[in-house]
Amino acid sequence: MANRLSVIATRTGDDGTTALGNGTRVDKHAPRVQAMGDVDELNSVIGLWRTEPLPEAIDTLLGQIQNDLFNVGAELCLPDYTAVQPAHISQLDQALKEFNASLPPLKEFILPGGTRATALAHLARTVCRRAERSVVALSHNETVSEQVRQYLNRLSDLCFVLARVLNTKEEMWRNPGNGH
């Protein structure tokens, strides 16, 4: 593979624009660039999450997800390019099924927190939801594949389930309507 980035500071973005993968220059505040940035931030948060001691199966899964998020970013960076396949979504569905199987049913909302790894899982979940909102907003004016939207939706669910798996003691929301 050839070097993709030989010069990092090109100065071409000094005017407030950036290049998409096809060479088209767009404003840095364009909805497509916002979505790309939110997906990039999500990948970085997952990378931070992975610095915590995690069960091997979860760390391996998160490593695969980080690679998949580069595919999501590629689709956003290259309009009309397809990288996210239904199989990617199926893998998330399978992981959701496996990890959720051992969890008790929820009777109330969970406060984000617990262990550091759990808190980072919740952070990843919320950043993923933001990335999903950015992609959905983009899709109102530009073409975005259904698989990208589905992938981010499933991933946020998976982050929630993994937060529950990693937590040692879930603290529930004290709902005043329940007399708490």
C-alpha positions in Angstrom: 0.0 0.0 0.0 1.3 3.4 -0.9 1.7 6.1 1.7 -1.6 7.8 2.1 -0.4 10.8 4.1 3.1 12.0 3.4 2.5 15.6 4.4 0.1 16.3 7.3 0.2 20.2 7.3 -0.8 20.9 3.7 -2.3 24.4 4.5 -5.1 23.7 2.0 -7.7 23.9 4.7 -6.6 27.4 5.9 -9.5 28.9 3.9 -12.1 26.9 5.9 -12.6 24.1 3.4 -11.5 20.5 3.2 -11.3 17.9 0.5 -13.5 14.9 0.3 -12.0 11.6 -0.9 -12.9 12.4 -4.5 -11.1 15.7 -4.4 -14.2 17.9 -4.1 -13.6 20.8 -1.7 -16.4 21.6 0.8 -16.8 23.9 3.8 -15.5 22.4 7.0 -18.9 23.0 8.6 -20.7 21.1 5.8 -23.1 18.4 7.1 -21.0 15.7 5.5 -17.8 16.9 7.2 -19.8 17.2 10.5 -20.9 13.5 10.2 -17.3 12.4 9.3 -16.0 14.2 12.3 -18.6 12.7 14.6 -17.7 9.2 13.4 -14.0 10.0 13.8 -14.7 11.2 17.4 -16.6 8.0 18.1 -13.7 5.9 16.9 -11.3 7.9 19.2 -13.7 7.4 22.2 -13.7 3.7 21.5 -9.9 3.7 21.3 -9.9 5.4 24.7 -12.3 2.8 26.1 -10.0 0.1 24.9 -7.2 1.4 27.1 -9.1 0.0 30.0 -8.7 -3.6 31.1 -11.5 -5.4 29.2 -12.5 -9.0 28.7 -10.7 -10.2 25.6 -13.9 -10.8 23.7 -15.0 -7.2 24.2 -11.6 -5.8 23.3 -11.5 -7.9 20.1 -15.0 -6.8 19.2 -14.2 -3.1 19.8 -11.1 -3.5 17.6 -13.3 -4.8 14.8 -15.7 -2.0 15.3 -12.9 0.6 15.1 -12.0 -0.9 11.7 -15.6 -0.8 10.6 -15.9 2.8 11.6 -13.1 3.6 9.1 -15.4 2.0 6.5 -18.3 4.2 7.7 -15.9 7.2 7.4 -14.9 6.1 3.9 -18.5 6.1 2.8 -19.1 9.5 4.2 -15.8 10.9 2.7 -16.4 9.3 -0.8 -20.0 10.0 -1.9 -21.3 7.0 -3.9 -18.8 4.6 -2.4 -20.0 1.5 -0.5 -18.0 -0.1 2.2 -20.5 -1.0 4.9 -22.3 -4.2 4.1 -25.3 -6.0 5.7 -22.8 -8.5 7.2 -21.3 -5.6 9.3 -24.8 -5.0 10.8 -25.4 -8.7 11.3 -22.2 -8.9 13.3 -23.4 -6.2 15.6 -26.8 -7.9 15.9 -25.1 -11.2 16.8 -22.9 -9.5 19.4 -26.0 -7.7 20.9 -27.8 -11.1 21.1 -24.8 -12.8 22.8 -23.9 -10.1 25.3 -27.5 -9.2 26.2 -28.5 -12.9 26.9 -26.9 -12.9 30.4 -28.3 -9.5 31.5 -31.4 -9.1 33.7 -34.3 -7.1 32.3 -34.3 -3.4 32.9 -37.0 -2.0 35.1 -35.7 1.6 35.2 -33.1 3.8 33.4 -29.5 3.3 34.4 -27.3 6.2 35.5 -24.2 6.4 33.3 -21.2 5.5 35.4 -20.1 2.7 37.6 -16.6 1.5 36.6 -14.3 3.7 34.4 -14.8 1.1 31.5 -18.6 1.4 32.0 -18.5 5.2 31.9 -16.4 5.1 28.7 -18.9 2.7 27.2 -21.7 5.2 28.0 -19.6 8.0 26.5 -19.1 5.9 23.3 -22.9 5.3 23.2 -23.7 9.0 23.4 -21.1 10.0 20.9 -22.4 7.2 18.6 -26.0 8.7 18.9 -24.6 12.1 17.9 -22.9 10.6 14.9 -26.1 8.8 14.0 -28.0 12.1 14.2 -25.4 13.8 12.0 -25.7 11.1 9.4 -29.5 11.2 9.5 -29.4 15.0 9.1 -27.0 14.6 6.1 -29.3 12.0 4.6 -32.1 14.6 4.3 -30.1 16.4 1.6 -27.5 14.0 0.3 -27.4 10.3 -0.3 -26.2 8.1 2.6 -26.5 4.4 2.6 -29.0 2.7 4.7 -26.3 0.4 6.1 -24.4 3.4 7.5 -27.4 4.6 9.4 -28.3 1.0 10.6 -24.7 0.4 11.7 -24.6 3.4 13.9 -28.0 2.7 15.4 -27.0 -0.9 16.3 -23.6 0.2 17.6 -25.1 2.6 20.1 -27.4 -0.2 21.3 -24.3 -2.4 21.6 -22.4 0.2 23.6 -25.3 0.3 26.0 -25.4 -3.5 26.4 -21.6 -3.6 26.8 -21.8 -0.9 29.5 -24.2 -3.2 31.4 -22.0 -6.2 30.9 -18.9 -4.3 32.2 -20.7 -2.7 35.2 -20.2 -4.2 38.6 -23.3 -2.5 40.1 -25.9 -0.6 38.1 -27.2 2.5 39.7 -30.8 3.1 38.7 -32.5 6.4 38.2 -34.5 7.4 41.2 -37.8 8.1 39.4 -39.9 10.4 41.6 -43.0 8.9 40.0 -42.1 5.6 41.5 -41.9 7.0 45.1 -38.0 7.2 45.1 
